[in-house]
């Protein structure tokens, strides 16, 4: 199985990806960011945890309705997969996939492990389950409370190249994410 960290070099575009990890505080949804992406018709991929999906029915339906958004999964409870045995990993990976199919009639083939952590078992399970294993090669740093909007923007702009996959957050924990995406 292949772990995808970037797109083709000749692509001349960035892939903007947004993790939707479960949160303890706040709404768990960056509505101004999503609204801006829709208004400006900016393609994006959202990796949703099962817990996030279960708590955000309306928001999830909004994301599914946008034809230039892709939906992938991000584990169920946002567990550290390498700490789990094979059966626990399978459950953590498959629960949101099953939830998307059963509740929303949506089949996804994209998977991003929580925290970007994985082991050989994770790669094997994703492959056996028919999921494309998507990571990133450019970390925006948007959850870091010490980074300014300009620092995040400069990081992304200076490190981006054709085919870069940028990881950000749209669960309310990304700081300055909307402003940075707008400036990009």
C-alpha positions, 0 to 999 in steps of 0.5 A: 500500500502506498502512503501518499504525502504529495501529489504529482510534481507537474500538478502546479496546485496545492491540495488544501486538506482540513482535519476535523478532529473531535474537540472538547471545547468550542463548536468544533466547526469553523463555519467562516472558513467553510463559507469562504471556501464555498463562496470562492469555490476553493476545492478542499478535502476534509478528513472527519473523525467519527466522533466529529461526524456524530456531533455535526450532522448539519455541518457534515451535510453541508460539506457533502453538498459541495461538489468541489469538496472531498470527504475522507475519514480521520479515525473514530475517536482520534486514537494513537493507532500504533498503540492499538492492536490490529483489531482495535485499529480496524475498528478505529479506521472503519467506524467512521467509514461505516457511519458515512455509508449507513447514515449518509449514503456516502462512500469514501476511499480517503483515510488520514491517521490521527496525528499522522501516526501509523505503523505497518499494520495501519498501512496494511489495514487501510489497503485491505479496507480499500482506503487511500492512505493520505498524509501531507508534506506541508504542515501549516502549524495552524493549531499553534497558539504561538504562531501569528497569521503572517508566520503561518502564511509565510510557512505555507508560502515558502514551503509549498511546491507543485503537488504539496498537500497542506494540513490545516484544521477546520474544527475551530482549533486552527488559528488564522486558518481562514485568513491564511487560506484567503491570502493564499 
